[in-house]
Amino acid sequence: ALRSEIVFFQSPTEITQNGVAPGQRIRLGGLVEEGSVVRSDNAEVSFRVTYTANTVPVTYKGILPDLFREGQGVVTEGVVGSDGVFVADSVLAKHDENYIPKEVAEALKAQGHWQGEEGNAN
């Protein structure tokens, strides 16, 4: 029963290389790609999450956190659609200039893209 409640973290590279079954619930983390945010009138927003090497398109309907912006760290939770678009039902943004979610920082470090200080990944 516990296994069905666990939500695994995936980077855009992991999703691109390993694939994720449509409808599988995951957390997607990375950076909001510059120039990718498109807002519509019905509170829906689309954007891409990247680690520079790979990107995943995301859609979300709702109010985004105040700190959500292009080039910033983000963690989204939701499911991958059959079309490959990640449909998020929650979006979390970093809370200050020195914070990025631990999982995102670790994945960026592993790919050689980490530019923050060692102690800032919380």
N, C-alpha and C positions, 0 to 999 in steps of 0.2 A: 504494500500500500504506500509506503514511504517513497518508493522509486517513482510512482506516478505523480508525486507532489514536487519532486525536485526539478528545478529549472536550471539548465546548464548555460554557462556563459560561452559565447562563440565570437570570434573576431571575424571581420569580413574575409580574411584570408582562409580561415577554417571553413567558413560556409562555402566559399568558392571552390576550394580544393577538395573538401570532404563531402560537401552537399548536406542538406538537411531535409528530412522528409516533410512534404507539405503538411501543415497542420501541427507539426511538432512545436511545442512551446519552448522558447529559448530566450536568453538575454543576449542582445547584440550590442557590442561596445566598440568605440573607436572615436574618430574625430568627425565632426560635421564638415563635409567637403565644401570648400569655398565655392560660391556661385551656384550651389545646388538647391537652396531653399526656395520653394515655390508655395505661396499661400493662396488659398481660394476663399471665396466669400462664405462658404458654409463651415468655417472653422477647421477645414482640412488642410494639412500641410504635407508636402512631399519634400524629401531631402535624401542625400546619400551619406552613408557612414563609410569611412575609409580608414585605411592605414597606409595610404599612398600607393601601395602595390595593387590592392583590390578594393572594390567598392560594392556596397549592397544598397539598392534603392529601398527607401522606407516611406510608408504613408502613415499618418497619424491624424485622428480627428479629436480635437479637444484643445484645451488651453495649454500652451507650452510653458515651461518654467521661465521666469524672468531672465535667467542667465543663459538661456539657449541662444546660441549664435554660431555662425560659420567659423570654422577653425578651432572650435572648442571641443573638449571632451564630452561625450554623451554615452549613456547606457539606456537602451530601450528594451522593453519586454513585450513579447507578442509571438506571432506565428509567421512562418514563411508560407506565402500563397503558392498555388500551383504555377503561377506565372513568374516565380522567383522574387517577387516584391515582398519585403518584410512588412507585415501589418502590425504596427505597434499599438498597444493599449495603454502603455505608460512610457513616459520619457523623463529621464533624470539628467540634469546638467550639473557641471561642477559648481561648487558653491563659493569659491574664491579663486584668485589668480594662481594660487599655489597648489590646488587640489585637482587630481584626476582620479577616477575610481581605480582601486588597486589592480583589478583584473585588466583594465585597459592599459595602465602603466606597464604591467608585466609583459603584456603582449607586444607593446611598442618597443620595450627594451629587447625582447627576444628577436625582433625584426630589425633592430638597430636604428629605430626612429625616435627613441626617447631623448628628449632634450632638457627635461626637468632635473632638479636636484634629487639625489638618492633618497633623502628623507621626506620628500613631499608626496610620495605615493602612499595614501592612507587606505 
